[in-house]
């Protein structure tokens, strides 16, 4: 939790999905608008998580600040 980064992923439908990444644990979790876990990737390398954050999430999502959480 300490190293979690939280992202708001706005879908074309207007729904917002929550994505939690943690490069230290090598995890990416995706939650639907009802906050139900719909996808979880584990055992990823730190580099893989960072790459996904840098390329994919930065293009389609917005990182949520501590205040917005």
Residue, then its C-alpha position, 0 to 999 in steps of 0.5 A: x500500500x505504501x508504494x501504490x500508485x492509483x490511477x483513474x482510467x476514464x473509459x469511452x463510455x464515461x465510466x471510471x475504472x480504478x487502477x492500482x500499480x505497485x512496481x515494488x510488489x510487481x502488481x497491477x489491479x484493475x477495479x470496475x466502477x463498483x470497485x470490484x476487482x476485474x483484473x490482477x497481474x502479479x509477479x511482474x518485474x519492476x521494469x514491466x510495471x514502470x513501462x505500463x505506467x509510463x506508456x499505457x496509463x499515462x496515455x489513457x489514465x490520470x494519476x490520483x493525488x493523495x488528496x483525491x484518494 
